[in-house]
Each structure stands twice: as C-alpha cells, then as structure tokens.
Amino acid sequence: MTTKDRRIHLFLQLFFLLVGLYQFVELIGSLQSGQFSGNLFEFQYNDLPALTLGTSIIVGVASLVSSFSLWTRASWAYGFSLFTSGILFSYHLMNLSSAIHQNSYEIIPIVLVLVVILQSFPFLLRRSYRSM
C-alpha cells in the first residue's frame, strides 16, 4: 500500500464513521421532533415512516460496520465498503428531493456525502478487485 492509498484508506474509515454517526443523530432528531408522530404504517408526506426509519437504521449500521472493517483491515472490508457506498449514494440521492422541499440546510451534508462517495468509487473498486 502506498502512502496515498493509506491516506485514502484512513479518510474513508473516518468518513464512514462520521456518516454512520450523522445518520443516528439525524434519526434521533427526527424522532424527538415528532416527525413520525402517529402510526408508523400510515402514509405521511407520500412516504411510509416505518420504511424511512428502517432504511436510516440500515444505512447507519452499514456505515459503522464499514468503518470498523476498514479499521481492522479485514479481507472483505473494501467489498463491503463498496456495497455501503452504493447504499449511501441511493439513500442520500432519494433524500435530496425532500430536503430541497422541506429544509434547505439539509442539502449541504447530503451533497458532501454524495461528492465523497462519487470520488471514492474508483479507489474502492480497485481495492476490492485486488483483494479477491
């Protein structure tokens, strides 16, 4: 591993850790604000709150597992991180439309996550291919 690859590895490890923590902080904030008040299985704002909560938890856990696997340098770390990047990309891309309509301040972290994920795809593809 070159010095550049080590820096990218450390950056992605910290990035997945921060995104995982951000997901759980956002989830706790939305639960405390009463955004999901009422029945979780009734449509609210053209969305099912139970699915929104479930996907948020899955994305947060997958990000934390990716960070931990990169930290331990497991053999499956890059492949799982690539999978997590795909989940994160689709989750944040879907949330971008609701952020534009409801709260424009949420656009900044969403766009930052999308840009970093797009930048990290080539590195993760290359490293996951070499680890097989």
Backbone as JSON Lines, residues from 0, in Angstrom:
{"i":0,"aa":"M","n":[0.84,-1.17,0.0],"ca":[0.0,0.0,0.0],"c":[0.89,1.24,0.0]}
{"i":1,"aa":"T","n":[0.61,2.13,-0.91],"ca":[1.4,3.36,-0.98],"c":[0.89,4.35,0.07]}
{"i":2,"aa":"T","n":[1.61,5.42,0.23],"ca":[1.22,6.46,1.19],"c":[-0.11,7.08,0.79]}
{"i":3,"aa":"K","n":[-0.31,7.28,-0.49],"ca":[-1.56,7.85,-0.98],"c":[-2.73,6.92,-0.66]}
{"i":4,"aa":"D","n":[-2.54,5.62,-0.88],"ca":[-3.6,4.66,-0.57],"c":[-3.89,4.6,0.93]}
{"i":5,"aa":"R","n":[-2.87,4.73,1.74],"ca":[-3.08,4.74,3.2],"c":[-3.89,5.96,3.63]}
{"i":6,"aa":"R","n":[-3.6,7.09,3.02],"ca":[-4.36,8.31,3.36],"c":[-5.82,8.19,2.93]}
{"i":7,"aa":"I","n":[-6.04,7.66,1.74],"ca":[-7.41,7.46,1.28],"c":[-8.13,6.46,2.18]}
{"i":8,"aa":"H","n":[-7.43,5.4,2.57],"ca":[-8.0,4.39,3.47],"c":[-8.42,5.02,4.8]}
{"i":9,"aa":"L","n":[-7.54,5.82,5.38],"ca":[-7.85,6.48,6.65],"c":[-9.0,7.47,6.48]}
{"i":10,"aa":"F","n":[-9.0,8.22,5.37],"ca":[-10.08,9.17,5.12],"c":[-11.42,8.45,5.0]}
{"i":11,"aa":"L","n":[-11.45,7.34,4.26],"ca":[-12.71,6.6,4.11],"c":[-13.16,5.98,5.42]}
{"i":12,"aa":"Q","n":[-12.21,5.53,6.22],"ca":[-12.55,4.99,7.53],"c":[-13.23,6.05,8.38]}
{"i":13,"aa":"L","n":[-12.66,7.24,8.44],"ca":[-13.26,8.33,9.21],"c":[-14.56,8.82,8.59]}
{"i":14,"aa":"F","n":[-14.62,8.83,7.26],"ca":[-15.83,9.25,6.57],"c":[-17.01,8.34,6.9]}
{"i":15,"aa":"F","n":[-16.79,7.03,6.83],"ca":[-17.88,6.1,7.14],"c":[-18.29,6.2,8.62]}
{"i":16,"aa":"L","n":[-17.32,6.44,9.49],"ca":[-17.64,6.62,10.91],"c":[-18.51,7.86,11.11]}
{"i":17,"aa":"L","n":[-18.12,8.97,10.49],"ca":[-18.89,10.21,10.64],"c":[-20.28,10.1,10.01]}
{"i":18,"aa":"V","n":[-20.37,9.45,8.86],"ca":[-21.68,9.3,8.21],"c":[-22.59,8.41,9.05]}
{"i":19,"aa":"G","n":[-22.04,7.34,9.63],"ca":[-22.84,6.48,10.5],"c":[-23.35,7.22,11.72]}
{"i":20,"aa":"L","n":[-22.48,8.01,12.34],"ca":[-22.91,8.8,13.5],"c":[-23.91,9.87,13.1]}
{"i":21,"aa":"Y","n":[-23.7,10.49,11.92],"ca":[-24.64,11.5,11.42],"c":[-26.02,10.9,11.19]}
{"i":22,"aa":"Q","n":[-26.06,9.68,10.67],"ca":[-27.34,9.03,10.43],"c":[-28.11,8.81,11.73]}
{"i":23,"aa":"F","n":[-27.4,8.37,12.76],"ca":[-28.09,8.12,14.02],"c":[-28.48,9.42,14.72]}
{"i":24,"aa":"V","n":[-27.68,10.45,14.6],"ca":[-28.05,11.75,15.19],"c":[-29.27,12.32,14.45]}
{"i":25,"aa":"E","n":[-29.29,12.19,13.14],"ca":[-30.43,12.65,12.35],"c":[-31.69,11.85,12.7]}
{"i":26,"aa":"L","n":[-31.53,10.55,12.9],"ca":[-32.66,9.7,13.26],"c":[-33.22,10.08,14.63]}
{"i":27,"aa":"I","n":[-32.35,10.29,15.6],"ca":[-32.8,10.69,16.94],"c":[-33.46,12.06,16.89]}
{"i":28,"aa":"G","n":[-32.9,12.98,16.1],"ca":[-33.51,14.31,15.97],"c":[-34.89,14.26,15.35]}
{"i":29,"aa":"S","n":[-35.07,13.41,14.35],"ca":[-36.39,13.32,13.72],"c":[-37.39,12.62,14.63]}
{"i":30,"aa":"L","n":[-36.93,11.69,15.45],"ca":[-37.84,11.04,16.41],"c":[-38.26,12.01,17.51]}
{"i":31,"aa":"Q","n":[-37.33,12.84,17.98],"ca":[-37.66,13.8,19.04],"c":[-38.51,14.95,18.55]}
{"i":32,"aa":"S","n":[-38.39,15.28,17.27],"ca":[-39.17,16.4,16.75],"c":[-40.62,16.03,16.5]}
{"i":33,"aa":"G","n":[-40.93,14.75,16.58],"ca":[-42.31,14.32,16.33],"c":[-42.64,14.2,14.86]}
{"i":34,"aa":"Q","n":[-41.63,14.09,14.03],"ca":[-41.85,13.98,12.6],"c":[-42.61,12.69,12.26]}
{"i":35,"aa":"F","n":[-42.41,11.65,13.03],"ca":[-43.06,10.38,12.79],"c":[-44.17,10.13,13.81]}
{"i":36,"aa":"S","n":[-44.89,11.16,14.17],"ca":[-45.96,11.0,15.15],"c":[-47.12,10.23,14.53]}
{"i":37,"aa":"G","n":[-47.84,9.54,15.34],"ca":[-48.96,8.76,14.84],"c":[-48.52,7.35,14.52]}
{"i":38,"aa":"N","n":[-49.24,6.72,13.62],"ca":[-48.97,5.36,13.25],"c":[-47.81,5.3,12.25]}
{"i":39,"aa":"L","n":[-46.89,4.4,12.47],"ca":[-45.73,4.29,11.59],"c":[-46.07,3.64,10.26]}
{"i":40,"aa":"F","n":[-47.24,3.0,10.17],"ca":[-47.59,2.28,8.96],"c":[-48.68,2.98,8.15]}
{"i":41,"aa":"E","n":[-48.87,4.28,8.39],"ca":[-49.77,5.1,7.59],"c":[-48.94,6.07,6.77]}
{"i":42,"aa":"F","n":[-49.37,6.33,5.55],"ca":[-48.63,7.23,4.68],"c":[-48.65,8.65,5.22]}
{"i":43,"aa":"Q","n":[-47.47,9.26,5.29],"ca":[-47.32,10.65,5.68],"c":[-46.35,11.28,4.69]}
{"i":44,"aa":"Y","n":[-46.74,12.36,4.08],"ca":[-45.9,13.08,3.1],"c":[-45.46,12.15,1.96]}
{"i":45,"aa":"N","n":[-46.38,11.33,1.47],"ca":[-46.12,10.38,0.38],"c":[-45.0,9.41,0.72]}
{"i":46,"aa":"D","n":[-44.89,9.02,1.97],"ca":[-43.85,8.11,2.41],"c":[-44.37,7.29,3.58]}
{"i":47,"aa":"L","n":[-43.82,6.11,3.75],"ca":[-44.18,5.25,4.86],"c":[-43.11,5.41,5.95]}
{"i":48,"aa":"P","n":[-43.45,5.96,7.12],"ca":[-42.45,6.26,8.14],"c":[-41.66,5.04,8.62]}
{"i":49,"aa":"A","n":[-42.28,3.86,8.65],"ca":[-41.56,2.66,9.09],"c":[-40.43,2.33,8.14]}
{"i":50,"aa":"L","n":[-40.65,2.49,6.85],"ca":[-39.59,2.23,5.88],"c":[-38.48,3.28,5.96]}
{"i":51,"aa":"T","n":[-38.85,4.51,6.21],"ca":[-37.86,5.57,6.36],"c":[-36.97,5.31,7.57]}
{"i":52,"aa":"L","n":[-37.58,4.94,8.68],"ca":[-36.8,4.62,9.88],"c":[-35.91,3.41,9.66]}
{"i":53,"aa":"G","n":[-36.46,2.39,9.01],"ca":[-35.69,1.17,8.75],"c":[-34.49,1.41,7.86]}
{"i":54,"aa":"T","n":[-34.68,2.17,6.79],"ca":[-33.56,2.44,5.89],"c":[-32.5,3.31,6.56]}
{"i":55,"aa":"S","n":[-32.94,4.23,7.39],"ca":[-31.98,5.08,8.11],"c":[-31.14,4.24,9.06]}
{"i":56,"aa":"I","n":[-31.75,3.3,9.73],"ca":[-31.0,2.43,10.65],"c":[-30.05,1.53,9.88]}
{"i":57,"aa":"I","n":[-30.51,0.97,8.76],"ca":[-29.66,0.09,7.95],"c":[-28.45,0.84,7.41]}
{"i":58,"aa":"V","n":[-28.67,2.06,6.92],"ca":[-27.57,2.85,6.38],"c":[-26.57,3.21,7.47]}
{"i":59,"aa":"G","n":[-27.06,3.58,8.64],"ca":[-26.17,3.93,9.75],"c":[-25.35,2.74,10.23]}
{"i":60,"aa":"V","n":[-25.99,1.59,10.37],"ca":[-25.27,0.4,10.82],"c":[-24.25,-0.05,9.77]}
{"i":61,"aa":"A","n":[-24.64,-0.02,8.49],"ca":[-23.72,-0.41,7.42],"c":[-22.5,0.52,7.38]}
{"i":62,"aa":"S","n":[-22.71,1.8,7.61],"ca":[-21.59,2.75,7.62],"c":[-20.65,2.48,8.78]}
{"i":63,"aa":"L","n":[-21.2,2.2,9.95],"ca":[-20.36,1.91,11.1],"c":[-19.61,0.59,10.93]}
{"i":64,"aa":"V","n":[-20.25,-0.41,10.34],"ca":[-19.58,-1.68,10.09],"c":[-18.46,-1.49,9.06]}
{"i":65,"aa":"S","n":[-18.7,-0.67,8.04],"ca":[-17.65,-0.39,7.06],"c":[-16.46,0.3,7.7]}
{"i":66,"aa":"S","n":[-16.74,1.25,8.57],"ca":[-15.65,1.94,9.26],"c":[-14.85,0.97,10.12]}
{"i":67,"aa":"F","n":[-15.55,0.12,10.83],"ca":[-14.87,-0.86,11.69],"c":[-14.07,-1.86,10.86]}
{"i":68,"aa":"S","n":[-14.64,-2.31,9.74],"ca":[-13.93,-3.28,8.9],"c":[-12.69,-2.66,8.25]}
{"i":69,"aa":"L","n":[-12.78,-1.38,7.87],"ca":[-11.6,-0.71,7.34],"c":[-10.54,-0.51,8.43]}
{"i":70,"aa":"W","n":[-10.99,-0.28,9.65],"ca":[-10.06,-0.1,10.77],"c":[-9.32,-1.4,11.08]}
{"i":71,"aa":"T","n":[-10.03,-2.53,11.04],"ca":[-9.4,-3.82,11.32],"c":[-8.7,-4.4,10.1]}
{"i":72,"aa":"R","n":[-8.87,-3.77,8.94],"ca":[-8.27,-4.22,7.68],"c":[-8.65,-5.65,7.35]}
{"i":73,"aa":"A","n":[-9.95,-5.92,7.49],"ca":[-10.47,-7.24,7.14],"c":[-10.37,-7.46,5.64]}
{"i":74,"aa":"S","n":[-10.34,-8.72,5.23],"ca":[-10.19,-9.01,3.81],"c":[-11.43,-8.59,3.0]}
{"i":75,"aa":"W","n":[-12.57,-8.53,3.63],"ca":[-13.82,-8.17,2.96],"c":[-14.16,-6.69,3.12]}
{"i":76,"aa":"A","n":[-13.26,-5.92,3.69],"ca":[-13.55,-4.52,4.03],"c":[-13.86,-3.67,2.8]}
{"i":77,"aa":"Y","n":[-13.07,-3.82,1.75],"ca":[-13.27,-2.95,0.58],"c":[-14.52,-3.32,-0.2]}
{"i":78,"aa":"G","n":[-14.82,-4.6,-0.3],"ca":[-16.05,-5.02,-0.97],"c":[-17.28,-4.55,-0.22]}
{"i":79,"aa":"F","n":[-17.26,-4.7,1.12],"ca":[-18.41,-4.24,1.91],"c":[-18.51,-2.72,1.9]}
{"i":80,"aa":"S","n":[-17.38,-2.04,1.89],"ca":[-17.4,-0.57,1.83],"c":[-17.95,-0.09,0.49]}
{"i":81,"aa":"L","n":[-17.66,-0.83,-0.57],"ca":[-18.23,-0.5,-1.87],"c":[-19.74,-0.69,-1.86]}
{"i":82,"aa":"F","n":[-20.2,-1.78,-1.25],"ca":[-21.64,-2.02,-1.09],"c":[-22.29,-0.91,-0.26]}
{"i":83,"aa":"T","n":[-21.65,-0.54,0.84],"ca":[-22.17,0.53,1.69],"c":[-22.2,1.86,0.95]}
{"i":84,"aa":"S","n":[-21.21,2.11,0.12],"ca":[-21.2,3.34,-0.68],"c":[-22.39,3.4,-1.61]}
{"i":85,"aa":"G","n":[-22.73,2.28,-2.21],"ca":[-23.91,2.23,-3.08],"c":[-25.19,2.5,-2.31]}
{"i":86,"aa":"I","n":[-25.3,1.9,-1.13],"ca":[-26.49,2.15,-0.3],"c":[-26.56,3.61,0.12]}
{"i":87,"aa":"L","n":[-25.44,4.16,0.56],"ca":[-25.4,5.56,0.97],"c":[-25.75,6.49,-0.18]}
{"i":88,"aa":"F","n":[-25.21,6.19,-1.35],"ca":[-25.48,7.04,-2.51],"c":[-26.97,7.05,-2.84]}
{"i":89,"aa":"S","n":[-27.59,5.87,-2.9],"ca":[-29.01,5.83,-3.24],"c":[-29.88,6.45,-2.14]}
{"i":90,"aa":"Y","n":[-29.52,6.22,-0.88],"ca":[-30.3,6.78,0.23],"c":[-30.25,8.3,0.23]}
{"i":91,"aa":"H","n":[-29.07,8.86,0.07],"ca":[-28.95,10.32,0.11],"c":[-29.48,10.97,-1.16]}
{"i":92,"aa":"L","n":[-29.4,10.28,-2.27],"ca":[-29.97,10.82,-3.51],"c":[-31.49,10.89,-3.41]}
{"i":93,"aa":"M","n":[-32.11,9.89,-2.78],"ca":[-33.56,9.9,-2.58],"c":[-33.97,10.97,-1.57]}
{"i":94,"aa":"N","n":[-33.15,11.21,-0.55],"ca":[-33.48,12.21,0.45],"c":[-33.22,13.64,-0.02]}
{"i":95,"aa":"L","n":[-32.5,13.78,-1.13],"ca":[-32.19,15.12,-1.63],"c":[-33.45,15.86,-2.06]}
{"i":96,"aa":"S","n":[-34.42,15.17,-2.65],"ca":[-35.64,15.85,-3.1],"c":[-36.47,16.35,-1.92]}
{"i":97,"aa":"S","n":[-36.59,15.53,-0.87],"ca":[-37.34,16.0,0.3],"c":[-36.61,17.12,1.02]}
{"i":98,"aa":"A","n":[-35.28,17.09,1.0],"ca":[-34.51,18.17,1.63],"c":[-34.68,19.48,0.87]}
{"i":99,"aa":"I","n":[-34.8,19.42,-0.43],"ca":[-35.0,20.63,-1.23],"c":[-36.35,21.26,-0.91]}
{"i":100,"aa":"H","n":[-37.38,20.44,-0.73],"ca":[-38.72,20.96,-0.48],"c":[-38.94,21.37,0.97]}
{"i":101,"aa":"Q","n":[-38.34,20.68,1.93],"ca":[-38.66,20.93,3.33],"c":[-37.62,21.78,4.05]}
{"i":102,"aa":"N","n":[-36.37,21.38,4.01],"ca":[-35.33,22.07,4.78],"c":[-34.08,22.18,3.93]}
{"i":103,"aa":"S","n":[-33.81,23.37,3.46],"ca":[-32.68,23.54,2.54],"c":[-31.32,23.41,3.22]}
{"i":104,"aa":"Y","n":[-31.26,23.46,4.55],"ca":[-29.98,23.3,5.23],"c":[-29.5,21.85,5.22]}
{"i":105,"aa":"E","n":[-30.4,20.92,5.0],"ca":[-30.01,19.51,4.92],"c":[-29.32,19.18,3.6]}
{"i":106,"aa":"I","n":[-29.39,20.08,2.64],"ca":[-28.78,19.83,1.33],"c":[-27.26,19.76,1.44]}
{"i":107,"aa":"I","n":[-26.67,20.57,2.3],"ca":[-25.21,20.66,2.4],"c":[-24.58,19.32,2.79]}
{"i":108,"aa":"P","n":[-25.0,18.67,3.9],"ca":[-24.37,17.38,4.21],"c":[-24.69,16.29,3.18]}
{"i":109,"aa":"I","n":[-25.88,16.35,2.59],"ca":[-26.25,15.35,1.6],"c":[-25.34,15.46,0.37]}
{"i":110,"aa":"V","n":[-25.12,16.67,-0.1],"ca":[-24.27,16.87,-1.27],"c":[-22.82,16.51,-0.95]}
{"i":111,"aa":"L","n":[-22.35,16.83,0.26],"ca":[-20.99,16.45,0.65],"c":[-20.81,14.93,0.65]}
{"i":112,"aa":"V","n":[-21.8,14.22,1.18],"ca":[-21.73,12.76,1.19],"c":[-21.73,12.22,-0.24]}
{"i":113,"aa":"L","n":[-22.59,12.76,-1.09],"ca":[-22.65,12.3,-2.48],"c":[-21.34,12.54,-3.22]}
{"i":114,"aa":"V","n":[-20.73,13.68,-3.02],"ca":[-19.47,14.0,-3.71],"c":[-18.34,13.09,-3.23]}
{"i":115,"aa":"V","n":[-18.24,12.87,-1.93],"ca":[-17.18,12.0,-1.41],"c":[-17.38,10.56,-1.89]}
{"i":116,"aa":"I","n":[-18.62,10.11,-1.91],"ca":[-18.89,8.75,-2.38],"c":[-18.51,8.6,-3.85]}
{"i":117,"aa":"L","n":[-18.87,9.58,-4.67],"ca":[-18.51,9.51,-6.08],"c":[-17.0,9.53,-6.27]}
{"i":118,"aa":"Q","n":[-16.29,10.28,-5.43],"ca":[-14.83,10.33,-5.52],"c":[-14.18,9.03,-5.04]}
{"i":119,"aa":"S","n":[-14.83,8.32,-4.12],"ca":[-14.22,7.11,-3.55],"c":[-14.53,5.85,-4.34]}
{"i":120,"aa":"F","n":[-15.48,5.88,-5.26],"ca":[-15.82,4.68,-6.03],"c":[-14.62,4.07,-6.76]}
{"i":121,"aa":"P","n":[-13.8,4.84,-7.48],"ca":[-12.67,4.21,-8.18],"c":[-11.68,3.52,-7.23]}
{"i":122,"aa":"F","n":[-11.38,4.14,-6.1],"ca":[-10.46,3.54,-5.13],"c":[-11.03,2.24,-4.59]}
{"i":123,"aa":"L","n":[-12.3,2.25,-4.19],"ca":[-12.91,1.05,-3.62],"c":[-13.03,-0.06,-4.66]}
{"i":124,"aa":"L","n":[-13.34,0.3,-5.9],"ca":[-13.4,-0.71,-6.97],"c":[-12.03,-1.35,-7.19]}
{"i":125,"aa":"R","n":[-11.02,-0.54,-7.24],"ca":[-9.66,-1.05,-7.46],"c":[-9.22,-1.94,-6.3]}
{"i":126,"aa":"R","n":[-9.45,-1.49,-5.08],"ca":[-9.01,-2.26,-3.91],"c":[-9.84,-3.52,-3.7]}
{"i":127,"aa":"S","n":[-11.13,-3.48,-4.0],"ca":[-11.95,-4.68,-3.83],"c":[-11.61,-5.72,-4.89]}
{"i":128,"aa":"Y","n":[-11.2,-5.27,-6.07],"ca":[-10.79,-6.21,-7.1],"c":[-9.48,-6.89,-6.75]}
{"i":129,"aa":"R","n":[-8.56,-6.16,-6.14],"ca":[-7.25,-6.72,-5.77],"c":[-7.35,-7.67,-4.58]}
{"i":130,"aa":"S","n":[-8.32,-7.47,-3.72],"ca":[-8.4,-8.29,-2.51],"c":[-9.01,-9.66,-2.77]}
{"i":131,"aa":"M","n":[-9.56,-9.87,-3.96],"ca":[-10.18,-11.18,-4.26],"c":[-9.15,-12.2,-4.64]}
